[in-house]
Amino acid sequence: MNRSLTYFPQRMRVAMAFAGVKGIDLARDTGIPQSRISELLGGKKEPTVGNAIAIAQRLNVTLDWLFEDKEPLLECA
């Protein structure tokens, strides 16, 4: 399995929860179709570079954080 598919969906969900953003909000704010957001969250598709950048910017995280398991997950407390 591709490493981006290993960490990206989980980290995207954590960042969304931390930011209080739902899939539909992320789709609206980034211009990424809701169906693609669902596929990304489910690990069914890899994000394009453009989509990954838009998601990272909207969720206020780095690309490295989204794709790697080197930094701790955000604390949503």
N, C-alpha and C positions, 0 to 999 in steps of 0.2 A: 504494500500500500504506500502511496505517495505520502511523504511527511506532511505536506500541507493538508491533506485530508485527515491526517491523524490528529493534529492539534487545532487547525483552523475552526472547525464547527464548534468545538467545546469553548474555545476562547472567544469566539464571536458571541455565543450565548451568554457567557459570563460578562463580557463588556456591555452587551445590550441590557442585561439585568442591572448592572452597576449604573448605567446611564438612564435607566427607566425608559428604554426605547423598545417598542414592539416591532415585529417584522413589517407591519404595514407602514409604520412611521419611518423605519429605515428605508423602505422602498421609496416612499414619497420624498424623503430628504436627499437621497442619493441618485434617484432616477433609475435605480435597478428594479426591474419588474419583481413584483411580489412572488411570483412563481420561482424566480431565480434565487431570491432570498431563502425561500423554503428549501430549495435544492442544496444551497450552501450550508444551511443549518443542519440538514440531514446527511451531509457528507456525500451527496450523490454527484455533485459537480465541483470542480475546482474553480476558484475565482479567477477572473482575468486580472491582469495587473491593474487596469483601470478600476475595476470593481473593488479590488482589495484596497487600493488607495482611498477610494471614496468611503468605504466602510470604516477604515482606520481613522480617517479624518472626522467623520461624523461621530464615531464612538470615542474619539480623543485617546487613541492608543497608537502605538507604533506598529509598523508592518512586522518588525522583528518579534514583537510581543504576540501578534496574531499567529505567526507561523512557527514559532519555536517554543520549546518547553524549558527555556533557560531562566526566565524571570518568573517569579511567583504570580499566581492568579491574583486578580484584583480582590480586595476585600469589600464585600457588598454590605457591610454593616454600618 
